[in-house]
C-alpha cells in the first residue's frame, strides 16, 4: 500500500520577497464554509460569538484575527478560518469542510496595493478597502478572495488547483512593480 504524504498547495513555499513586497504561504487551519439556514442568521451570530468569540461578518467584511477569523464569502455565506467549528453551529447553518480546497497566501509590504492593482479589479487602496474589508473577486483569471488584514497586508485565497498559477501571477506582478521603483 502506498503511503500518502499531505502537502500544502504550494508545497511549503518559502517566503519570497521581490522589491518591497513579500509573499508567504499560510496555513489558516480548518476552513469551514458556513451558510445560515433561513431565519437563523441572528441565532448563528450569537452561537458563533459564544463558541469562538468572533462576530459573524457583514457583507464584504471579515472579523476576528489570526487563529480565528470569519471572512464574508458570498451571499449568506462566510468562511470560518482557524478553529474546528463548534458542533452547536450546525443547529443554525450548513457547515462544509473546505480545508483542502483553498490555497492561502499572505501578501505584504509597502507596495502591496500596487501589486494587487496588477492582478485584481478591486480598488484596494487603504482609503477604500480598510482593514477588515473582504471581497470575492477575480485575481487575474481566477476566482478568489481578498481580505485586508493590516495596513499593508492581505490574505488571498484561490482554489487549490490554481496554486501554481497564483504564485506565477503574483511573482510577475511583484517583479513589475519592483522594476518601476
PAMAR-404183 format. One record per residue (C-alpha): x, y, z; residue number from 0; chain. Coordinates in nm, 3 decimals. Example, Ala and Ser with C-alpha at 12.3 -4.5 7.8 and 13.67 -1.06 7.14 Angstrom:
BEGIN
{r {1.230, -0.450, 0.780}, 0, A} {r {1.367, -0.106, 0.714}, 1, A} 
***
This chain:
BEGIN
{r {0.000, 0.000, 0.000}, 0, A} {r {0.126, 0.344, -0.092}, 1, A} {r {0.196, 0.590, 0.186}, 2, A} {r {0.048, 0.927, 0.111}, 3, A} {r {0.209, 1.243, 0.241}, 4, A} {r {-0.004, 1.553, 0.288}, 5, A} {r {0.139, 1.859, 0.118}, 6, A} {r {0.032, 2.221, 0.126}, 7, A} {r {-0.098, 2.363, -0.204}, 8, A} {r {0.234, 2.542, -0.265}, 9, A} {r {0.434, 2.256, -0.114}, 10, A} {r {0.587, 2.459, 0.167}, 11, A} {r {0.682, 2.765, -0.037}, 12, A} {r {0.946, 2.967, 0.145}, 13, A} {r {0.869, 3.337, 0.192}, 14, A} {r {0.956, 3.525, -0.125}, 15, A} {r {1.040, 3.895, -0.128}, 16, A} {r {1.062, 4.093, -0.450}, 17, A} {r {1.115, 4.466, -0.412}, 18, A} {r {0.921, 4.574, -0.104}, 19, A} {r {0.657, 4.300, -0.118}, 20, A} {r {0.670, 3.959, 0.050}, 21, A} {r {0.462, 3.656, -0.046}, 22, A} {r {0.417, 3.373, 0.204}, 23, A} {r {0.203, 3.062, 0.204}, 24, A} {r {-0.007, 3.040, 0.519}, 25, A} {r {-0.188, 2.758, 0.691}, 26, A} {r {-0.513, 2.902, 0.820}, 27, A} {r {-0.606, 2.581, 1.000}, 28, A} {r {-0.951, 2.436, 0.946}, 29, A} {r {-1.154, 2.614, 0.677}, 30, A} {r {-1.532, 2.576, 0.705}, 31, A} {r {-1.793, 2.741, 0.488}, 32, A} {r {-2.096, 2.837, 0.694}, 33, A} {r {-2.434, 2.917, 0.537}, 34, A} {r {-2.714, 3.010, 0.779}, 35, A} {r {-3.047, 2.835, 0.746}, 36, A} {r {-3.342, 3.057, 0.661}, 37, A} {r {-3.426, 3.281, 0.955}, 38, A} {r {-3.125, 3.160, 1.158}, 39, A} {r {-2.871, 3.438, 1.095}, 40, A} {r {-2.919, 3.609, 1.430}, 41, A} {r {-2.906, 3.281, 1.625}, 42, A} {r {-2.598, 3.176, 1.426}, 43, A} {r {-2.428, 3.507, 1.505}, 44, A} {r {-2.496, 3.456, 1.876}, 45, A} {r {-2.369, 3.097, 1.863}, 46, A} {r {-2.054, 3.200, 1.674}, 47, A} {r {-1.983, 3.476, 1.925}, 48, A} {r {-2.036, 3.240, 2.217}, 49, A} {r {-1.835, 2.949, 2.074}, 50, A} {r {-1.548, 3.130, 1.901}, 51, A} {r {-1.556, 3.486, 2.038}, 52, A} {r {-1.589, 3.638, 1.691}, 53, A} {r {-1.878, 3.816, 1.525}, 54, A} {r {-2.048, 3.697, 1.211}, 55, A} {r {-1.909, 3.915, 0.930}, 56, A} {r {-2.127, 4.164, 0.747}, 57, A} {r {-2.118, 4.154, 0.367}, 58, A} {r {-1.772, 4.248, 0.233}, 59, A} {r {-1.615, 4.227, 0.579}, 60, A} {r {-1.405, 3.994, 0.794}, 61, A} {r {-1.395, 3.961, 1.172}, 62, A} {r {-1.153, 3.805, 1.417}, 63, A} {r {-0.777, 3.772, 1.385}, 64, A} {r {-0.508, 3.515, 1.310}, 65, A} {r {-0.614, 3.181, 1.450}, 66, A} {r {-0.988, 3.255, 1.439}, 67, A} {r {-1.122, 3.462, 1.154}, 68, A} {r {-1.462, 3.480, 0.981}, 69, A} {r {-1.447, 3.603, 0.620}, 70, A} {r {-1.750, 3.703, 0.416}, 71, A} {r {-1.754, 3.457, 0.127}, 72, A} {r {-2.066, 3.547, -0.068}, 73, A} {r {-2.437, 3.600, -0.021}, 74, A} {r {-2.546, 3.436, 0.303}, 75, A} {r {-2.212, 3.260, 0.350}, 76, A} {r {-1.885, 3.309, 0.532}, 77, A} {r {-1.565, 3.113, 0.583}, 78, A} {r {-1.455, 3.026, 0.935}, 79, A} {r {-1.075, 3.003, 0.925}, 80, A} {r {-0.877, 2.855, 1.212}, 81, A} {r {-1.072, 2.658, 1.468}, 82, A} {r {-1.275, 2.344, 1.421}, 83, A} {r {-1.631, 2.478, 1.418}, 84, A} {r {-1.830, 2.426, 1.736}, 85, A} {r {-2.087, 2.150, 1.685}, 86, A} {r {-2.363, 2.383, 1.806}, 87, A} {r {-2.327, 2.595, 1.490}, 88, A} {r {-2.483, 2.311, 1.288}, 89, A} {r {-2.820, 2.384, 1.450}, 90, A} {r {-2.829, 2.717, 1.269}, 91, A} {r {-2.629, 2.665, 0.950}, 92, A} {r {-2.493, 2.425, 0.693}, 93, A} {r {-2.124, 2.361, 0.765}, 94, A} {r {-1.891, 2.234, 0.492}, 95, A} {r {-1.524, 2.150, 0.543}, 96, A} {r {-1.320, 2.342, 0.285}, 97, A} {r {-0.976, 2.280, 0.437}, 98, A} {r {-0.828, 2.103, 0.134}, 99, A} {r {-1.000, 2.323, -0.123}, 100, A} {r {-0.810, 2.652, -0.092}, 101, A} {r {-0.462, 2.795, -0.138}, 102, A} {r {-0.395, 3.066, 0.120}, 103, A} {r {-0.120, 3.326, 0.091}, 104, A} {r {-0.020, 3.637, 0.281}, 105, A} {r {0.098, 3.930, 0.069}, 106, A} {r {0.251, 4.227, 0.247}, 107, A} {r {0.482, 4.521, 0.204}, 108, A} {r {0.498, 4.888, 0.117}, 109, A} {r {0.386, 4.839, -0.246}, 110, A} {r {0.132, 4.562, -0.189}, 111, A} {r {-0.154, 4.777, -0.320}, 112, A} {r {0.036, 4.834, -0.646}, 113, A} {r {0.094, 4.460, -0.684}, 114, A} {r {-0.273, 4.383, -0.627}, 115, A} {r {-0.371, 4.653, -0.878}, 116, A} {r {-0.186, 4.445, -1.139}, 117, A} {r {-0.393, 4.132, -1.073}, 118, A} {r {-0.735, 4.240, -0.944}, 119, A} {r {-1.003, 4.491, -1.045}, 120, A} {r {-1.082, 4.575, -0.679}, 121, A} {r {-0.966, 4.914, -0.552}, 122, A} {r {-0.763, 4.800, -0.251}, 123, A} {r {-0.635, 5.145, -0.159}, 124, A} {r {-0.645, 5.199, 0.216}, 125, A} {r {-0.892, 5.485, 0.175}, 126, A} {r {-1.143, 5.247, 0.012}, 127, A} {r {-1.053, 4.898, 0.132}, 128, A} {r {-0.979, 4.925, 0.503}, 129, A} {r {-0.857, 4.663, 0.749}, 130, A} {r {-1.130, 4.402, 0.785}, 131, A} {r {-1.267, 4.451, 0.434}, 132, A} {r {-1.309, 4.140, 0.221}, 133, A} {r {-1.409, 4.079, -0.140}, 134, A} {r {-1.475, 3.780, -0.362}, 135, A} {r {-1.322, 3.885, -0.692}, 136, A} {r {-1.110, 3.794, -0.989}, 137, A} {r {-0.739, 3.754, -0.927}, 138, A} {r {-0.612, 3.757, -1.284}, 139, A} {r {-0.844, 3.492, -1.435}, 140, A} {r {-0.908, 3.302, -1.109}, 141, A} {r {-1.196, 3.334, -0.867}, 142, A} {r {-1.062, 3.427, -0.528}, 143, A} {r {-1.093, 3.621, -0.206}, 144, A} {r {-0.901, 3.927, -0.086}, 145, A} {r {-0.904, 4.034, 0.279}, 146, A} {r {-0.709, 4.326, 0.420}, 147, A} {r {-0.558, 4.209, 0.749}, 148, A} {r {-0.323, 4.502, 0.814}, 149, A} {r {-0.211, 4.842, 0.688}, 150, A} {r {-0.001, 4.679, 0.414}, 151, A} {r {-0.107, 4.314, 0.442}, 152, A} {r {-0.363, 4.098, 0.263}, 153, A} {r {-0.487, 3.742, 0.287}, 154, A} {r {-0.552, 3.592, -0.057}, 155, A} {r {-0.739, 3.269, -0.123}, 156, A} {r {-0.787, 3.087, -0.454}, 157, A} {r {-0.888, 2.731, -0.531}, 158, A} {r {-0.614, 2.481, -0.452}, 159, A} {r {-0.598, 2.370, -0.816}, 160, A} {r {-0.483, 2.724, -0.907}, 161, A} {r {-0.195, 2.743, -0.656}, 162, A} {r {0.083, 2.742, -0.918}, 163, A} {r {-0.097, 2.999, -1.130}, 164, A} {r {-0.146, 3.228, -0.830}, 165, A} {r {0.222, 3.203, -0.743}, 166, A} {r {0.324, 3.279, -1.102}, 167, A} {r {0.086, 3.574, -1.139}, 168, A} {r {0.182, 3.731, -0.807}, 169, A} {r {0.555, 3.691, -0.872}, 170, A} {r {0.520, 3.859, -1.214}, 171, A} {r {0.319, 4.145, -1.062}, 172, A} {r {0.576, 4.184, -0.782}, 173, A} {r {0.859, 4.193, -1.039}, 174, A} {r {0.673, 4.450, -1.248}, 175, A} {r {0.614, 4.681, -0.951}, 176, A} {r {0.973, 4.639, -0.827}, 177, A} {r {1.109, 4.724, -1.174}, 178, A} {r {0.924, 5.058, -1.170}, 179, A} {r {1.081, 5.161, -0.839}, 180, A} 
***
